[in-house]
Amino acid sequence: MQTHFSPEQLSDPRLAEANKILRSCVHCGFCTATCPTYQVLGDELDSPRGRIYLIKEMLETGRPADERTVRHIDRCLSCLACVSTCPSGVDYMHLMDQARVYVEKTYHRPLMDRVLRSALARILPYPMRFRTALLGAKLMRPFGRFLPDARLRAMIAMAPRQIPPVSRNDDPQSFAAQGVPRMRVALMTGCAQKALNTDINDATLRLLVRLGCEVVVPRDMGCCGALTHHMGREAESLSHAARNIAAFMAEKRGAGLDAIVINTSGCGTTVKDYKHMFARDDQTRDDALVVSTLAMDISEVLTKLGLPKGATKGLRVAYHAACSLQHGQQIKSAPKDLLKQVGFEVLEPADPHLCCGSAGTYNLLQPEISQQLRARKVATLQARNPDVIAAGNIGCMMQIGAGIKVPVVHTVELLDWATGGPKPPALCATGA
């Protein structure tokens, strides 16, 4: 793609990066075939190629973002299916990151947009605030249908029927390895996940300890920064990230770390990108690189440790590939291979590359499109007639679970059960 940035503009490292990304696009349109929003809306401007044109024009002219451009940028899920598809290697993720920061700095959103986005940024990254908000949403549930804004209705509907009690396993502490110690790892416990589903971290801890890992939950660890990052709130996301980098590096410089284990793939994609987020920060750059290098999805760690081969379980597991795992981290086969290895029958739905519509806060800020994508995903999963659905991301689990009666669990819960842990509570509740 031809660009027309001035020499003065290209002296800005951000614009120089954007220029390089834009020029790598060859207009081939392969991305339109795998873009979920283009599949649903059929608008070229709601495809990666269309958004690239809008971003190019906005950045080249230096004009403030307008309503039309913002509408199509906001509709992007950042699922990164286009990145997996693109034959030219266009770095769409970092271009979209830049565009969102630019929008946040130059566009004056309508009042309700500002209120909702600010509320999400001030609540979701903080587990206790989020728990309080979920309790309020539960109380509001009978009145939700009367709310005039679809986004408010989506926020009310998000609250689970049962809010789990706080798990003390998420407190800063260490868990000794069983048997001969093999690794010392830090577990990133997440933020929203700690409020929505405490079974995931509990299962992860049991499994890692059983396999010979000393597991530490670092002090002062918090939100990875992904939620605010994808809203273009750069200062907030960097603040969250810097806090985590300091927490992990304190463990690395202390007793040492072999890995940072992450069981929420959206967080994993962001933590692995810390090295890029802090690339121009002389103070934090080196530590950010270390943390990004240590970060591993739980499936990567378990593949490295090795799981015992199990007998056939007689349970049909439909595997949902979270976008942040298969596209963001390019981890495609490991979770399925692990499930098969311990004895589960693994089923893959049609169009596994397409997003379920969760995408962080997308299901709350773009509920109409999100619900269409969920309906498509649920239909493909149900078509396989599974006993249970497994996924590697809490957002996907909540999104799919709201539209299907089949129990939805985290992959690690099934692996823990198959290797000596308790049956996942979601399966106990349904009798699966």
C-alpha positions in Angstrom: 0.0 0.0 0.0 1.3 3.4 -1.0 1.6 5.9 1.9 2.3 9.7 2.0 3.6 10.5 5.4 5.9 13.5 5.5 9.5 13.3 6.7 8.4 15.2 9.8 5.7 12.7 10.6 8.1 9.8 10.1 10.4 11.2 12.7 7.7 10.1 15.2 8.6 6.4 16.0 4.9 5.5 16.2 4.0 6.9 12.8 7.2 5.3 11.4 5.9 1.9 12.7 2.4 2.6 11.3 3.9 3.5 7.9 5.9 0.2 7.8 2.8 -1.8 8.7 0.6 0.0 6.1 3.1 -0.4 3.3 3.2 -4.2 3.9 -0.5 -4.5 3.0 -1.0 -5.5 -0.7 -4.8 -5.2 -0.8 -5.2 -8.9 -1.5 -8.4 -9.2 0.5 -7.6 -12.6 2.0 -8.5 -11.1 5.4 -12.1 -10.5 4.4 -12.6 -14.3 4.2 -11.8 -14.8 7.9 -13.0 -11.5 9.5 -16.0 -12.2 11.7 -17.5 -8.7 11.5 -17.2 -8.7 7.7 -19.0 -12.1 7.7 -21.8 -10.6 9.7 -22.1 -7.1 8.4 -20.9 -7.4 4.8 -19.4 -3.9 4.8 -15.9 -3.5 3.4 -15.1 -0.9 6.1 -15.8 -3.6 8.7 -13.1 -5.8 7.3 -9.4 -5.5 8.2 -8.6 -4.1 4.7 -11.3 -1.4 5.0 -10.2 -0.4 8.5 -6.6 -0.2 7.3 -7.7 2.4 4.7 -9.5 4.4 7.3 -6.5 4.3 9.7 -4.1 5.3 6.9 -6.1 8.3 5.9 -6.6 9.4 9.6 -2.9 9.1 10.5 -1.6 10.6 7.3 -3.7 13.7 7.5 -3.3 14.0 11.2 -6.9 15.0 11.6 -9.0 14.1 14.7 -10.9 10.8 14.4 -14.4 11.3 13.1 -17.6 9.3 13.9 -17.4 7.2 10.8 -13.9 6.0 11.4 -14.5 5.4 15.1 -17.6 3.3 14.4 -15.7 0.9 12.2 -12.6 0.8 14.5 -14.9 0.1 17.5 -16.5 -2.8 15.6 -13.2 -4.6 15.3 -12.9 -7.5 17.7 -9.1 -7.7 17.6 -9.6 -11.4 17.2 -6.6 -11.4 14.9 -7.9 -14.0 12.5 -6.7 -11.7 9.8 -3.2 -12.0 11.1 -3.3 -15.8 10.8 -4.6 -15.4 7.2 -2.5 -12.6 5.9 0.1 -13.8 3.4 2.0 -10.5 3.7 2.5 -10.6 7.4 0.7 -7.3 8.1 1.0 -6.5 11.7 -2.6 -5.5 12.1 -2.6 -5.9 15.9 -0.2 -3.1 16.5 -1.7 -0.9 13.9 -5.1 -1.3 15.5 -3.5 -0.6 18.9 -2.2 2.7 17.6 -5.5 3.6 16.0 -7.4 3.1 19.3 -4.9 5.3 21.2 -5.3 8.0 18.5 -9.1 7.8 18.7 -9.0 8.0 22.5 -6.9 11.2 22.3 -8.6 13.0 19.5 -12.3 11.9 19.4 -14.9 13.3 21.8 -17.3 10.4 22.4 -21.0 10.8 23.2 -21.7 11.1 27.0 -23.1 7.6 27.4 -20.1 6.1 25.6 -17.7 7.9 27.9 -19.6 6.9 31.0 -19.8 3.2 30.0 -16.2 2.9 28.9 -15.0 4.7 32.0 -17.1 2.5 34.2 -15.7 -0.7 32.6 -12.1 0.6 32.9 -12.6 1.4 36.6 -14.4 -1.8 37.5 -13.4 -4.9 35.5 -9.6 -4.8 36.3 -10.3 -4.8 40.0 -11.8 -8.1 41.3 -13.5 -6.8 44.4 -15.1 -3.9 42.6 -16.2 -6.3 39.9 -17.7 -8.6 42.5 -19.7 -5.7 43.9 -20.8 -4.7 40.4 -21.9 -8.3 39.7 -24.0 -8.4 42.8 -25.6 -5.1 41.8 -26.3 -6.6 38.3 -27.9 -9.6 39.9 -30.3 -7.4 41.8 -31.1 -5.5 38.6 -31.7 -8.6 36.5 -35.5 -8.5 36.8 -35.5 -5.0 35.5 -32.9 -5.4 32.8 -35.3 -5.7 29.9 -36.6 -2.2 30.6 -33.3 -0.5 30.2 -33.2 1.6 27.0 -29.5 0.9 26.1 -28.6 -2.5 24.7 -25.1 -2.2 26.3 -26.6 -1.7 29.8 -28.9 -4.8 29.2 -25.7 -6.8 28.2 -23.9 -5.7 31.4 -26.9 -6.8 33.5 -27.1 -10.1 31.6 -23.4 -10.8 32.2 -23.9 -11.5 35.9 -23.8 -15.2 36.7 -26.6 -16.8 38.6 -24.1 -17.7 41.4 -21.1 -15.5 42.2 -18.4 -17.8 43.6 -16.9 -17.1 47.0 -13.4 -15.6 47.0 -10.7 -18.3 46.7 -7.9 -17.9 49.1 -5.7 -19.7 46.6 -5.6 -16.4 44.7 -3.8 -14.7 47.7 -0.1 -14.0 47.4 1.7 -17.2 48.6 3.7 -20.2 47.5 2.6 -23.8 46.9 5.2 -26.5 47.3 5.8 -29.1 44.5 4.8 -32.7 45.0 7.6 -35.1 44.5 10.8 -34.0 42.9 10.6 -30.3 42.1 10.9 -29.7 38.3 10.0 -26.0 37.8 9.3 -22.9 39.8 6.6 -20.9 38.2 4.4 -17.8 38.9 0.7 -18.1 38.3 -1.1 -15.0 36.9 -4.4 -15.2 38.6 -6.2 -12.6 36.4 -8.7 -10.0 37.5 -12.2 -10.7 36.0 -11.6 -14.4 36.2 -11.1 -14.3 40.0 -14.6 -12.8 40.3 -16.4 -14.9 37.7 -14.9 -18.4 38.1 -12.5 -19.5 40.8 -12.4 -23.1 39.7 -9.9 -22.4 36.9 -7.1 -21.2 39.1 -7.8 -23.9 41.7 -7.5 -26.6 39.0 -4.4 -25.0 37.6 -2.7 -25.0 41.0 -3.5 -28.6 41.7 -2.3 -29.8 38.3 1.0 -27.8 38.4 1.8 -28.9 41.9 1.0 -32.5 41.1 3.4 -32.4 38.1 6.3 -31.1 40.2 6.0 -27.3 40.0 6.5 -25.0 42.9 3.9 -22.3 42.2 4.0 -18.8 43.5 1.2 -16.2 43.4 3.3 -13.0 43.3 2.5 -10.1 45.7 1.2 -6.8 44.1 0.2 -8.6 40.8 -3.0 -7.3 39.2 -4.7 -6.8 35.8 -2.5 -7.5 32.8 -3.7 -4.3 31.2 -5.6 -5.9 28.3 -9.0 -4.5 29.1 -7.9 -0.9 29.1 -5.4 -1.5 26.3 -8.1 -2.5 23.9 -10.1 0.6 24.7 -7.1 2.8 23.8 -6.6 4.0 27.4 -2.8 3.8 27.0 -1.7 5.3 30.3 -3.9 3.0 32.3 -2.9 -0.1 30.5 0.8 0.7 30.8 0.3 1.3 34.5 -1.3 -2.1 35.0 1.4 -3.7 32.9 4.3 -2.0 34.7 2.9 -3.1 38.1 2.9 -6.7 36.9 6.4 -6.5 35.4 7.7 -5.3 38.8 5.8 -8.1 40.6 7.2 -10.8 38.3 10.7 -9.5 38.3 10.8 -9.4 42.1 10.2 -13.2 42.0 12.6 -13.7 39.1 15.4 -11.8 41.0 14.5 -13.6 44.2 14.1 -17.3 44.2 13.9 -17.4 40.4 11.3 -18.3 37.8 11.2 -20.8 35.0 7.9 -19.5 33.6 4.9 -17.2 34.1 1.9 -19.4 33.7 -1.3 -17.8 32.3 -4.6 -19.6 32.0 -6.6 -16.8 30.4 -5.4 -16.5 26.8 -6.4 -12.9 26.4 -4.1 -12.0 29.2 -1.4 -14.2 27.7 -1.5 -12.4 24.4 -1.0 -9.1 26.2 1.7 -10.2 28.6 3.7 -11.7 25.7 3.4 -8.3 24.0 4.8 -6.3 27.0 8.2 -6.3 25.1 6.5 -4.2 22.3 4.4 -2.1 24.7 7.6 -1.0 26.5 10.0 -1.1 23.6 10.6 2.7 23.8 10.7 2.9 27.6 14.4 2.9 28.6 13.5 2.3 32.3 11.2 -0.8 31.8 12.2 -2.2 28.4 14.6 -4.9 29.6 12.4 -6.2 32.3 9.4 -6.2 30.0 11.4 -8.4 27.6 12.2 -10.8 30.3 8.6 -11.1 31.4 7.3 -11.5 27.9 9.9 -14.3 27.3 8.9 -16.1 30.5 5.1 -15.9 29.8 3.6 -19.2 28.7 0.0 -20.4 28.3 -0.9 -23.2 30.6 -1.1 -25.6 27.6 2.5 -24.8 26.7 3.7 -25.5 30.2 1.8 -28.8 30.4 3.2 -29.8 27.1 6.7 -29.2 28.4 6.0 -31.0 31.6 4.2 -33.9 30.0 1.0 -35.5 31.1 0.5 -39.2 31.7 -1.5 -41.1 29.0 -5.0 -41.8 30.2 -7.6 -44.4 29.5 -10.6 -43.5 27.3 -13.0 -41.4 29.4 -16.1 -41.8 27.2 -16.7 -38.1 27.2 -17.1 -36.1 24.0 -15.4 -32.7 24.4 -16.0 -30.0 21.8 -12.9 -27.7 21.9 -13.4 -24.0 21.3 -10.3 -22.3 20.2 -10.1 -18.9 21.8 -8.9 -16.2 19.3 -6.3 -14.9 21.6 -4.8 -18.4 21.8 -5.0 -19.6 18.2 -4.4 -16.2 16.5 -2.8 -14.0 19.2 -0.4 -16.6 20.4 -0.5 -19.1 17.5 -1.2 -22.0 19.9 -3.5 -24.3 17.9 -2.9 -27.9 18.6 -1.5 -28.1 22.1 -4.8 -28.0 24.1 -6.4 -30.5 21.8 -3.4 -32.8 22.0 -3.4 -32.7 25.8 -7.1 -33.5 26.0 -6.7 -36.5 23.7 -3.6 -37.7 25.6 -5.5 -38.0 28.9 -8.3 -39.9 27.2 -11.0 -37.5 26.0 -12.6 -37.7 22.6 -12.0 -34.2 21.1 -14.4 -32.7 18.6 -13.7 -29.6 16.6 -16.6 -27.4 15.3 -16.9 -26.0 11.8 -15.2 -22.6 11.3 -13.1 -22.8 14.4 -11.2 -19.7 13.4 -14.2 -17.4 13.8 -14.7 -15.5 17.0 -17.4 -16.2 19.5 -18.0 -12.5 20.0 -16.7 -12.1 23.5 -13.4 -10.3 22.8 -12.8 -8.6 26.2 -15.4 -5.9 26.6 -16.7 -6.3 23.0 -19.8 -8.2 24.1 -20.7 -5.3 26.4 -19.9 -2.4 24.1 -21.1 -4.1 20.8 -23.8 -6.4 22.1 -25.8 -6.7 18.8 -22.9 -7.9 16.7 -21.6 -10.0 19.6 -24.9 -11.9 20.0 -24.9 -12.7 16.2 -21.4 -14.1 16.5 -22.3 -16.1 19.6 -25.3 -17.6 17.8 -23.1 -18.8 15.0 -20.5 -20.2 17.3 -23.1 -22.0 19.5 -24.7 -23.5 16.4 -21.4 -25.0 15.2 -20.6 -26.4 18.7 -24.1 -27.9 19.2 -23.8 -29.6 15.8 -21.1 -31.8 17.2 -23.4 -33.1 20.0 -20.8 -32.8 22.7 -21.1 -33.7 26.4 -19.0 -30.7 27.4 -17.3 -27.7 25.8 -13.7 -26.8 26.7 -12.1 -23.4 26.2 -8.9 -21.6 27.3 -10.3 -18.2 28.1 -12.9 -17.0 30.7 -14.4 -14.5 28.3 -15.2 -17.2 25.7 -16.6 -19.5 28.5 -19.0 -16.8 29.7 -20.0 -15.9 26.2 -20.7 -19.4 25.0 -22.2 -20.5 28.3 -24.8 -17.8 28.1 -26.2 -19.3 24.8 -26.0 -23.0 25.3 -27.1 -25.7 27.8 -24.0 -27.9 27.4 -21.6 -27.3 30.3 -18.6 -25.1 29.5 -15.3 -25.6 31.4 -11.7 -24.5 31.1 -9.4 -27.0 29.4 -7.3 -27.2 32.5 -10.3 -28.4 34.6 -10.6 -31.5 32.4 -6.9 -32.1 32.5 -6.8 -31.8 36.3 -9.8 -34.2 36.6 -8.2 -36.7 34.3 -4.9 -36.8 36.3 -6.3 -37.1 39.8 -8.2 -33.9 40.6 -11.9 -33.5 41.3 -14.6 -33.5 38.7 -15.2 -30.0 37.4 -18.1 -28.4 39.3 -19.9 -27.4 36.1 -20.1 -31.1 35.1 -21.3 -32.1 38.6 -24.1 -29.6 38.3 -25.3 -31.0 35.0 -24.6 -34.7 35.6 -22.5 -34.9 32.5 
